[in-house]
Amino acid sequence: MGMKHSKLRTGFTTGTCAAAAAKAATMVLEGKLAPGNVEVCLPDGSRATLAVAATGRVSDSAWAAVRKDAGDDPDITDGVLVEASVSWLAADGVVIAAGEGVGTVTKPGLALSPGEPAINPVPRRMITDAVREVTDRGIKVVISIPGGKELADKTFNPRLGVIDGLSILGTSGVVRPFSSSALRDALKCSLNVAAACKVSAPVFVPGRIGERAARRHFRLSPEQLVEVSNEWGFILDQTAEYEFERLLIMGHPGKLGKLADGNWDTHSARSRSAVGFVTSLAERLFHRDIGERSPTVEGIFSSLPESERKPLADELARLIGEAASQRTGERFTVAVALVNLRGVFLGYHGDLRPWQ
């Protein structure tokens, strides 16, 4: 019997919430009645209405807060308050600054220069446009996200060189549930930072197991390591546009084995398990039935005699490296290192010396 799925709710990005808060605060500063809702223009020209959680006025400035609703997306910032404080400027224009919980850029390679608030160009334009719907006067807008500094530690920001808070990203203004657009944006930023920091040999890992093992076994700069999650097709396609010299892919064969089997999105809901592929590879390599199939790739390696584990891992690593190299148009050398769940080397393909 098929499961029924109700339609997932979309939500609004932090940038859209910042624009709405800025517009509401500007209305209060202008002496208008505090709005319960505000309407803002999204980048595609459509308009969205957001609820205003609170407003206030303090001497010659005003503020407003909008609570972020990410819809049905498991967004780490869902439910946070995005606040805007506004005050008049003698000069023309809209000046946008970061307050509490909004990070500062410290590394080159992002859309913003080091030292700038981590508010990307599209959200800046949305904030400016929202304010300009209320006034033509010169105005300063300070965007804050209370608690943002603590939340930022759970995001890509520290690795991208964004410190002391969250970054306000987004290109569409809308959060689409379970879309990979935010992750892809972060991965693209990671590649830009690596290139700007003169990294010639990046290391791609699926997640924490690969990351810990890479840091343990190799000498890496923070910009060298890119956590890909499940977006292997995307990252390898993007990487072909950069002038890297070589690439190391490192992680557990349960995840990376899927690449050799042609699965470039390795999410368990969107790809086959690597168990069948690794079992067949072992049987071809050792010319025997390896017995009852383990439910996990870790189990397959554990069940083999020690003398067979490295040959299997080496051959699997070779196939992964060949597949990844073909995906990048053979632009550069690809090495592969496979580790078990404890981060211990199982086998590898290629020359690992450039990372040692």
Contacts in CASP RR format, 6 or more apart in sequence:
PFRMAT RR
TARGET T0000
AUTHOR 0000-0000-0000
METHOD contacts of the structure
MODEL  1
MGMKHSKLRTGFTTGTCAAAAAKAATMVLEGKLAPGNVEVCLPDGSRATL
AVAATGRVSDSAWAAVRKDAGDDPDITDGVLVEASVSWLAADGVVIAAGE
GVGTVTKPGLALSPGEPAINPVPRRMITDAVREVTDRGIKVVISIPGGKE
LADKTFNPRLGVIDGLSILGTSGVVRPFSSSALRDALKCSLNVAAACKVS
APVFVPGRIGERAARRHFRLSPEQLVEVSNEWGFILDQTAEYEFERLLIM
GHPGKLGKLADGNWDTHSARSRSAVGFVTSLAERLFHRDIGERSPTVEGI
FSSLPESERKPLADELARLIGEAASQRTGERFTVAVALVNLRGVFLGYHG
DLRPWQ
8 71 0 8 1.000
8 72 0 8 1.000
8 73 0 8 1.000
8 177 0 8 1.000
8 178 0 8 1.000
9 71 0 8 1.000
9 72 0 8 1.000
9 177 0 8 1.000
10 71 0 8 1.000
10 72 0 8 1.000
10 73 0 8 1.000
10 174 0 8 1.000
10 175 0 8 1.000
10 176 0 8 1.000
10 177 0 8 1.000
11 69 0 8 1.000
11 70 0 8 1.000
11 71 0 8 1.000
11 73 0 8 1.000
11 174 0 8 1.000
11 175 0 8 1.000
12 20 0 8 1.000
12 48 0 8 1.000
12 50 0 8 1.000
12 68 0 8 1.000
12 69 0 8 1.000
12 70 0 8 1.000
12 173 0 8 1.000
12 174 0 8 1.000
12 175 0 8 1.000
13 123 0 8 1.000
13 168 0 8 1.000
13 169 0 8 1.000
13 170 0 8 1.000
13 172 0 8 1.000
13 173 0 8 1.000
13 174 0 8 1.000
13 175 0 8 1.000
14 68 0 8 1.000
14 77 0 8 1.000
14 80 0 8 1.000
14 82 0 8 1.000
14 123 0 8 1.000
14 145 0 8 1.000
14 166 0 8 1.000
14 168 0 8 1.000
14 169 0 8 1.000
14 170 0 8 1.000
15 82 0 8 1.000
15 119 0 8 1.000
15 122 0 8 1.000
15 123 0 8 1.000
15 126 0 8 1.000
15 127 0 8 1.000
15 168 0 8 1.000
15 169 0 8 1.000
15 170 0 8 1.000
15 173 0 8 1.000
16 40 0 8 1.000
16 42 0 8 1.000
16 48 0 8 1.000
16 50 0 8 1.000
16 123 0 8 1.000
16 126 0 8 1.000
16 173 0 8 1.000
16 174 0 8 1.000
17 50 0 8 1.000
17 66 0 8 1.000
17 67 0 8 1.000
17 68 0 8 1.000
17 82 0 8 1.000
18 66 0 8 1.000
18 82 0 8 1.000
18 84 0 8 1.000
18 119 0 8 1.000
18 123 0 8 1.000
18 126 0 8 1.000
18 127 0 8 1.000
18 143 0 8 1.000
18 168 0 8 1.000
19 40 0 8 1.000
19 123 0 8 1.000
19 126 0 8 1.000
19 127 0 8 1.000
19 129 0 8 1.000
19 130 0 8 1.000
20 38 0 8 1.000
20 40 0 8 1.000
20 50 0 8 1.000
20 52 0 8 1.000
20 66 0 8 1.000
20 130 0 8 1.000
21 52 0 8 1.000
21 64 0 8 1.000
21 65 0 8 1.000
21 66 0 8 1.000
21 82 0 8 1.000
21 83 0 8 1.000
21 84 0 8 1.000
21 143 0 8 1.000
22 64 0 8 1.000
22 84 0 8 1.000
22 86 0 8 1.000
22 127 0 8 1.000
22 130 0 8 1.000
22 131 0 8 1.000
22 141 0 8 1.000
22 143 0 8 1.000
23 38 0 8 1.000
23 40 0 8 1.000
23 64 0 8 1.000
23 130 0 8 1.000
23 131 0 8 1.000
23 133 0 8 1.000
23 134 0 8 1.000
24 34 0 8 1.000
24 35 0 8 1.000
24 36 0 8 1.000
24 38 0 8 1.000
24 52 0 8 1.000
24 55 0 8 1.000
24 64 0 8 1.000
24 66 0 8 1.000
24 84 0 8 1.000
25 55 0 8 1.000
25 62 0 8 1.000
25 63 0 8 1.000
25 64 0 8 1.000
25 84 0 8 1.000
25 85 0 8 1.000
25 86 0 8 1.000
25 141 0 8 1.000
26 62 0 8 1.000
26 86 0 8 1.000
26 130 0 8 1.000
26 131 0 8 1.000
26 134 0 8 1.000
26 135 0 8 1.000
26 139 0 8 1.000
27 33 0 8 1.000
27 34 0 8 1.000
27 35 0 8 1.000
27 38 0 8 1.000
27 134 0 8 1.000
28 34 0 8 1.000
28 55 0 8 1.000
28 56 0 8 1.000
28 57 0 8 1.000
28 62 0 8 1.000
28 63 0 8 1.000
28 64 0 8 1.000
29 57 0 8 1.000
29 61 0 8 1.000
29 62 0 8 1.000
29 86 0 8 1.000
29 87 0 8 1.000
29 88 0 8 1.000
29 135 0 8 1.000
29 139 0 8 1.000
30 134 0 8 1.000
30 135 0 8 1.000
32 134 0 8 1.000
34 52 0 8 1.000
34 55 0 8 1.000
34 56 0 8 1.000
34 64 0 8 1.000
35 52 0 8 1.000
35 55 0 8 1.000
36 51 0 8 1.000
36 52 0 8 1.000
37 49 0 8 1.000
37 50 0 8 1.000
37 51 0 8 1.000
37 52 0 8 1.000
38 49 0 8 1.000
38 50 0 8 1.000
38 52 0 8 1.000
38 130 0 8 1.000
39 47 0 8 1.000
39 48 0 8 1.000
39 49 0 8 1.000
39 50 0 8 1.000
40 47 0 8 1.000
40 48 0 8 1.000
40 50 0 8 1.000
40 126 0 8 1.000
40 129 0 8 1.000
40 130 0 8 1.000
40 133 0 8 1.000
41 47 0 8 1.000
41 126 0 8 1.000
41 129 0 8 1.000
41 130 0 8 1.000
41 133 0 8 1.000
42 48 0 8 1.000
42 126 0 8 1.000
42 172 0 8 1.000
42 173 0 8 1.000
42 174 0 8 1.000
43 122 0 8 1.000
43 125 0 8 1.000
43 126 0 8 1.000
43 171 0 8 1.000
43 172 0 8 1.000
43 173 0 8 1.000
44 172 0 8 1.000
48 173 0 8 1.000
48 174 0 8 1.000
50 66 0 8 1.000
51 66 0 8 1.000
51 67 0 8 1.000
52 64 0 8 1.000
52 65 0 8 1.000
52 66 0 8 1.000
53 65 0 8 1.000
53 66 0 8 1.000
53 67 0 8 1.000
53 81 0 8 1.000
54 64 0 8 1.000
54 65 0 8 1.000
55 62 0 8 1.000
55 63 0 8 1.000
55 64 0 8 1.000
55 65 0 8 1.000
56 62 0 8 1.000
56 63 0 8 1.000
56 64 0 8 1.000
57 63 0 8 1.000
60 87 0 8 1.000
60 88 0 8 1.000
61 85 0 8 1.000
61 86 0 8 1.000
61 87 0 8 1.000
62 85 0 8 1.000
62 86 0 8 1.000
62 87 0 8 1.000
63 83 0 8 1.000
63 84 0 8 1.000
63 85 0 8 1.000
63 86 0 8 1.000
64 83 0 8 1.000
64 84 0 8 1.000
65 81 0 8 1.000
65 82 0 8 1.000
65 83 0 8 1.000
65 84 0 8 1.000
66 81 0 8 1.000
66 82 0 8 1.000
67 79 0 8 1.000
67 80 0 8 1.000
67 81 0 8 1.000
67 82 0 8 1.000
68 75 0 8 1.000
68 77 0 8 1.000
68 78 0 8 1.000
68 79 0 8 1.000
68 80 0 8 1.000
68 81 0 8 1.000
68 82 0 8 1.000
69 78 0 8 1.000
69 79 0 8 1.000
70 77 0 8 1.000
70 78 0 8 1.000
70 79 0 8 1.000
70 175 0 8 1.000
71 78 0 8 1.000
71 175 0 8 1.000
71 177 0 8 1.000
72 177 0 8 1.000
72 178 0 8 1.000
73 175 0 8 1.000
73 176 0 8 1.000
73 177 0 8 1.000
73 178 0 8 1.000
73 179 0 8 1.000
74 178 0 8 1.000
75 175 0 8 1.000
75 182 0 8 1.000
76 151 0 8 1.000
76 154 0 8 1.000
76 155 0 8 1.000
77 145 0 8 1.000
77 148 0 8 1.000
77 151 0 8 1.000
77 166 0 8 1.000
80 145 0 8 1.000
80 146 0 8 1.000
80 147 0 8 1.000
80 148 0 8 1.000
80 151 0 8 1.000
81 145 0 8 1.000
81 146 0 8 1.000
82 143 0 8 1.000
82 144 0 8 1.000
82 145 0 8 1.000
83 143 0 8 1.000
83 144 0 8 1.000
83 145 0 8 1.000
83 146 0 8 1.000
84 127 0 8 1.000
84 141 0 8 1.000
84 142 0 8 1.000
84 143 0 8 1.000
84 144 0 8 1.000
85 141 0 8 1.000
85 142 0 8 1.000
85 144 0 8 1.000
86 131 0 8 1.000
86 139 0 8 1.000
86 140 0 8 1.000
86 141 0 8 1.000
86 142 0 8 1.000
87 139 0 8 1.000
87 140 0 8 1.000
88 137 0 8 1.000
88 138 0 8 1.000
88 139 0 8 1.000
88 140 0 8 1.000
89 95 0 8 1.000
89 137 0 8 1.000
89 138 0 8 1.000
89 139 0 8 1.000
89 140 0 8 1.000
90 138 0 8 1.000
91 138 0 8 1.000
92 138 0 8 1.000
93 138 0 8 1.000
93 139 0 8 1.000
94 127 0 8 1.000
94 128 0 8 1.000
94 131 0 8 1.000
94 132 0 8 1.000
94 138 0 8 1.000
94 139 0 8 1.000
94 140 0 8 1.000
94 141 0 8 1.000
95 138 0 8 1.000
95 139 0 8 1.000
95 140 0 8 1.000
95 141 0 8 1.000
96 117 0 8 1.000
96 119 0 8 1.000
96 124 0 8 1.000
96 127 0 8 1.000
96 128 0 8 1.000
96 140 0 8 1.000
96 141 0 8 1.000
96 143 0 8 1.000
97 117 0 8 1.000
97 140 0 8 1.000
97 141 0 8 1.000
97 142 0 8 1.000
97 143 0 8 1.000
98 104 0 8 1.000
98 117 0 8 1.000
98 118 0 8 1.000
98 119 0 8 1.000
98 142 0 8 1.000
98 143 0 8 1.000
98 144 0 8 1.000
99 117 0 8 1.000
99 142 0 8 1.000
99 143 0 8 1.000
99 144 0 8 1.000
100 144 0 8 1.000
100 145 0 8 1.000
100 146 0 8 1.000
100 147 0 8 1.000
100 148 0 8 1.000
100 149 0 8 1.000
101 144 0 8 1.000
101 145 0 8 1.000
101 146 0 8 1.000
101 147 0 8 1.000
101 148 0 8 1.000
101 149 0 8 1.000
101 152 0 8 1.000
101 164 0 8 1.000
101 165 0 8 1.000
101 166 0 8 1.000
102 117 0 8 1.000
102 118 0 8 1.000
102 119 0 8 1.000
102 143 0 8 1.000
102 144 0 8 1.000
102 145 0 8 1.000
102 148 0 8 1.000
102 165 0 8 1.000
102 166 0 8 1.000
102 167 0 8 1.000
102 168 0 8 1.000
103 117 0 8 1.000
103 118 0 8 1.000
103 149 0 8 1.000
103 152 0 8 1.000
103 157 0 8 1.000
103 162 0 8 1.000
103 163 0 8 1.000
103 164 0 8 1.000
103 165 0 8 1.000
103 166 0 8 1.000
103 167 0 8 1.000
104 115 0 8 1.000
104 116 0 8 1.000
104 117 0 8 1.000
104 118 0 8 1.000
104 162 0 8 1.000
104 163 0 8 1.000
104 164 0 8 1.000
104 165 0 8 1.000
105 112 0 8 1.000
105 113 0 8 1.000
105 114 0 8 1.000
105 115 0 8 1.000
105 116 0 8 1.000
105 117 0 8 1.000
105 118 0 8 1.000
105 161 0 8 1.000
105 162 0 8 1.000
106 114 0 8 1.000
106 115 0 8 1.000
106 161 0 8 1.000
106 162 0 8 1.000
106 163 0 8 1.000
107 114 0 8 1.000
107 160 0 8 1.000
107 161 0 8 1.000
107 193 0 8 1.000
107 196 0 8 1.000
107 197 0 8 1.000
107 223 0 8 1.000
108 114 0 8 1.000
108 193 0 8 1.000
108 196 0 8 1.000
108 197 0 8 1.000
109 189 0 8 1.000
109 192 0 8 1.000
109 193 0 8 1.000
109 195 0 8 1.000
109 196 0 8 1.000
109 197 0 8 1.000
110 118 0 8 1.000
110 160 0 8 1.000
110 162 0 8 1.000
110 189 0 8 1.000
110 192 0 8 1.000
110 193 0 8 1.000
111 120 0 8 1.000
111 121 0 8 1.000
112 118 0 8 1.000
112 119 0 8 1.000
112 120 0 8 1.000
112 121 0 8 1.000
117 143 0 8 1.000
118 157 0 8 1.000
118 162 0 8 1.000
118 165 0 8 1.000
118 166 0 8 1.000
118 167 0 8 1.000
118 168 0 8 1.000
119 127 0 8 1.000
119 143 0 8 1.000
119 167 0 8 1.000
119 168 0 8 1.000
120 167 0 8 1.000
120 168 0 8 1.000
120 169 0 8 1.000
120 170 0 8 1.000
122 170 0 8 1.000
122 171 0 8 1.000
122 173 0 8 1.000
123 168 0 8 1.000
123 169 0 8 1.000
123 170 0 8 1.000
126 173 0 8 1.000
127 141 0 8 1.000
127 143 0 8 1.000
131 139 0 8 1.000
131 141 0 8 1.000
143 168 0 8 1.000
145 151 0 8 1.000
145 165 0 8 1.000
145 166 0 8 1.000
148 165 0 8 1.000
148 166 0 8 1.000
149 164 0 8 1.000
149 165 0 8 1.000
151 165 0 8 1.000
151 166 0 8 1.000
152 158 0 8 1.000
152 162 0 8 1.000
152 164 0 8 1.000
152 165 0 8 1.000
152 166 0 8 1.000
152 167 0 8 1.000
155 166 0 8 1.000
155 167 0 8 1.000
155 186 0 8 1.000
156 186 0 8 1.000
156 189 0 8 1.000
156 190 0 8 1.000
156 227 0 8 1.000
157 163 0 8 1.000
157 165 0 8 1.000
157 166 0 8 1.000
157 167 0 8 1.000
159 190 0 8 1.000
159 222 0 8 1.000
159 223 0 8 1.000
159 225 0 8 1.000
159 227 0 8 1.000
160 167 0 8 1.000
160 186 0 8 1.000
160 189 0 8 1.000
160 190 0 8 1.000
160 193 0 8 1.000
161 193 0 8 1.000
169 182 0 8 1.000
169 185 0 8 1.000
170 182 0 8 1.000
170 185 0 8 1.000
171 181 0 8 1.000
171 185 0 8 1.000
172 181 0 8 1.000
175 182 0 8 1.000
180 230 0 8 1.000
180 231 0 8 1.000
180 234 0 8 1.000
183 229 0 8 1.000
183 231 0 8 1.000
184 231 0 8 1.000
184 234 0 8 1.000
187 226 0 8 1.000
187 228 0 8 1.000
187 231 0 8 1.000
187 234 0 8 1.000
187 235 0 8 1.000
187 238 0 8 1.000
188 238 0 8 1.000
190 226 0 8 1.000
191 202 0 8 1.000
191 226 0 8 1.000
191 235 0 8 1.000
191 238 0 8 1.000
191 239 0 8 1.000
191 242 0 8 1.000
193 223 0 8 1.000
194 202 0 8 1.000
194 223 0 8 1.000
194 224 0 8 1.000
194 226 0 8 1.000
194 242 0 8 1.000
194 244 0 8 1.000
195 242 0 8 1.000
195 243 0 8 1.000
195 244 0 8 1.000
197 221 0 8 1.000
197 223 0 8 1.000
199 221 0 8 1.000
199 223 0 8 1.000
199 224 0 8 1.000
199 244 0 8 1.000
200 244 0 8 1.000
200 245 0 8 1.000
200 246 0 8 1.000
201 224 0 8 1.000
201 244 0 8 1.000
201 245 0 8 1.000
201 246 0 8 1.000
201 247 0 8 1.000
201 248 0 8 1.000
201 354 0 8 1.000
201 355 0 8 1.000
202 224 0 8 1.000
202 225 0 8 1.000
202 226 0 8 1.000
202 239 0 8 1.000
202 244 0 8 1.000
202 247 0 8 1.000
202 248 0 8 1.000
203 214 0 8 1.000
203 218 0 8 1.000
203 220 0 8 1.000
203 224 0 8 1.000
203 225 0 8 1.000
203 226 0 8 1.000
203 247 0 8 1.000
203 248 0 8 1.000
203 249 0 8 1.000
203 250 0 8 1.000
203 355 0 8 1.000
204 226 0 8 1.000
204 228 0 8 1.000
204 232 0 8 1.000
204 235 0 8 1.000
204 247 0 8 1.000
204 248 0 8 1.000
204 249 0 8 1.000
204 250 0 8 1.000
205 211 0 8 1.000
205 213 0 8 1.000
205 214 0 8 1.000
205 225 0 8 1.000
205 226 0 8 1.000
205 227 0 8 1.000
205 228 0 8 1.000
205 249 0 8 1.000
205 250 0 8 1.000
205 251 0 8 1.000
206 227 0 8 1.000
206 228 0 8 1.000
206 229 0 8 1.000
206 230 0 8 1.000
206 251 0 8 1.000
206 252 0 8 1.000
206 255 0 8 1.000
206 256 0 8 1.000
206 266 0 8 1.000
207 227 0 8 1.000
207 228 0 8 1.000
207 229 0 8 1.000
207 251 0 8 1.000
209 251 0 8 1.000
209 252 0 8 1.000
209 339 0 8 1.000
209 341 0 8 1.000
209 343 0 8 1.000
210 250 0 8 1.000
210 251 0 8 1.000
210 252 0 8 1.000
210 339 0 8 1.000
210 343 0 8 1.000
211 225 0 8 1.000
211 227 0 8 1.000
212 343 0 8 1.000
213 250 0 8 1.000
213 251 0 8 1.000
213 337 0 8 1.000
213 339 0 8 1.000
213 343 0 8 1.000
214 220 0 8 1.000
214 225 0 8 1.000
214 248 0 8 1.000
214 250 0 8 1.000
214 251 0 8 1.000
214 337 0 8 1.000
215 225 0 8 1.000
216 343 0 8 1.000
217 337 0 8 1.000
217 345 0 8 1.000
218 248 0 8 1.000
218 352 0 8 1.000
218 355 0 8 1.000
218 356 0 8 1.000
219 355 0 8 1.000
219 356 0 8 1.000
220 355 0 8 1.000
226 235 0 8 1.000
228 235 0 8 1.000
230 265 0 8 1.000
230 266 0 8 1.000
230 267 0 8 1.000
230 270 0 8 1.000
230 271 0 8 1.000
231 265 0 8 1.000
232 259 0 8 1.000
232 264 0 8 1.000
232 265 0 8 1.000
232 266 0 8 1.000
232 324 0 8 1.000
233 264 0 8 1.000
233 265 0 8 1.000
233 327 0 8 1.000
234 264 0 8 1.000
236 264 0 8 1.000
236 324 0 8 1.000
236 327 0 8 1.000
236 328 0 8 1.000
237 327 0 8 1.000
237 328 0 8 1.000
239 247 0 8 1.000
239 328 0 8 1.000
239 331 0 8 1.000
240 328 0 8 1.000
240 329 0 8 1.000
240 331 0 8 1.000
244 331 0 8 1.000
244 332 0 8 1.000
245 332 0 8 1.000
245 333 0 8 1.000
246 332 0 8 1.000
246 333 0 8 1.000
246 334 0 8 1.000
246 335 0 8 1.000
246 354 0 8 1.000
247 324 0 8 1.000
247 328 0 8 1.000
247 332 0 8 1.000
247 333 0 8 1.000
247 334 0 8 1.000
247 335 0 8 1.000
248 334 0 8 1.000
248 335 0 8 1.000
248 336 0 8 1.000
248 337 0 8 1.000
248 352 0 8 1.000
248 354 0 8 1.000
248 355 0 8 1.000
249 256 0 8 1.000
249 259 0 8 1.000
249 320 0 8 1.000
249 321 0 8 1.000
249 324 0 8 1.000
249 334 0 8 1.000
249 335 0 8 1.000
249 336 0 8 1.000
249 337 0 8 1.000
250 336 0 8 1.000
250 337 0 8 1.000
250 338 0 8 1.000
250 339 0 8 1.000
251 337 0 8 1.000
251 338 0 8 1.000
251 339 0 8 1.000
252 297 0 8 1.000
252 298 0 8 1.000
252 338 0 8 1.000
252 339 0 8 1.000
252 340 0 8 1.000
252 341 0 8 1.000
253 274 0 8 1.000
253 278 0 8 1.000
253 297 0 8 1.000
253 301 0 8 1.000
253 313 0 8 1.000
253 316 0 8 1.000
253 338 0 8 1.000
253 346 0 8 1.000
254 274 0 8 1.000
254 275 0 8 1.000
254 278 0 8 1.000
254 296 0 8 1.000
254 297 0 8 1.000
254 298 0 8 1.000
255 266 0 8 1.000
255 274 0 8 1.000
256 266 0 8 1.000
256 274 0 8 1.000
256 320 0 8 1.000
256 336 0 8 1.000
256 338 0 8 1.000
257 274 0 8 1.000
257 277 0 8 1.000
257 278 0 8 1.000
257 297 0 8 1.000
257 316 0 8 1.000
257 319 0 8 1.000
257 320 0 8 1.000
258 266 0 8 1.000
258 271 0 8 1.000
258 272 0 8 1.000
258 273 0 8 1.000
258 274 0 8 1.000
258 277 0 8 1.000
259 266 0 8 1.000
259 320 0 8 1.000
259 321 0 8 1.000
259 323 0 8 1.000
259 324 0 8 1.000
260 277 0 8 1.000
260 316 0 8 1.000
260 319 0 8 1.000
260 320 0 8 1.000
260 321 0 8 1.000
260 322 0 8 1.000
260 323 0 8 1.000
261 272 0 8 1.000
261 274 0 8 1.000
261 277 0 8 1.000
262 323 0 8 1.000
263 271 0 8 1.000
263 272 0 8 1.000
264 327 0 8 1.000
265 271 0 8 1.000
274 297 0 8 1.000
275 293 0 8 1.000
275 294 0 8 1.000
275 295 0 8 1.000
275 296 0 8 1.000
275 297 0 8 1.000
275 300 0 8 1.000
276 293 0 8 1.000
278 297 0 8 1.000
278 300 0 8 1.000
278 312 0 8 1.000
278 316 0 8 1.000
279 290 0 8 1.000
279 293 0 8 1.000
279 294 0 8 1.000
279 300 0 8 1.000
281 312 0 8 1.000
281 315 0 8 1.000
281 316 0 8 1.000
281 319 0 8 1.000
282 290 0 8 1.000
282 300 0 8 1.000
282 304 0 8 1.000
282 308 0 8 1.000
282 312 0 8 1.000
283 289 0 8 1.000
283 290 0 8 1.000
285 308 0 8 1.000
285 311 0 8 1.000
285 312 0 8 1.000
285 315 0 8 1.000
286 308 0 8 1.000
286 312 0 8 1.000
290 300 0 8 1.000
290 303 0 8 1.000
290 304 0 8 1.000
293 300 0 8 1.000
294 300 0 8 1.000
294 302 0 8 1.000
294 303 0 8 1.000
298 340 0 8 1.000
298 341 0 8 1.000
301 309 0 8 1.000
301 312 0 8 1.000
301 313 0 8 1.000
301 340 0 8 1.000
301 346 0 8 1.000
304 312 0 8 1.000
309 346 0 8 1.000
310 346 0 8 1.000
310 347 0 8 1.000
313 338 0 8 1.000
313 346 0 8 1.000
313 347 0 8 1.000
313 348 0 8 1.000
314 347 0 8 1.000
314 348 0 8 1.000
314 349 0 8 1.000
316 338 0 8 1.000
317 336 0 8 1.000
317 337 0 8 1.000
317 338 0 8 1.000
317 347 0 8 1.000
317 348 0 8 1.000
317 349 0 8 1.000
317 350 0 8 1.000
318 336 0 8 1.000
318 349 0 8 1.000
320 336 0 8 1.000
320 338 0 8 1.000
320 349 0 8 1.000
321 334 0 8 1.000
321 335 0 8 1.000
321 336 0 8 1.000
321 349 0 8 1.000
324 334 0 8 1.000
324 336 0 8 1.000
325 333 0 8 1.000
325 334 0 8 1.000
328 334 0 8 1.000
333 350 0 8 1.000
333 351 0 8 1.000
335 348 0 8 1.000
335 349 0 8 1.000
335 350 0 8 1.000
335 351 0 8 1.000
335 352 0 8 1.000
335 355 0 8 1.000
336 348 0 8 1.000
336 349 0 8 1.000
336 350 0 8 1.000
337 345 0 8 1.000
337 347 0 8 1.000
337 348 0 8 1.000
337 352 0 8 1.000
338 345 0 8 1.000
338 346 0 8 1.000
338 347 0 8 1.000
338 348 0 8 1.000
339 345 0 8 1.000
339 346 0 8 1.000
340 346 0 8 1.000
END
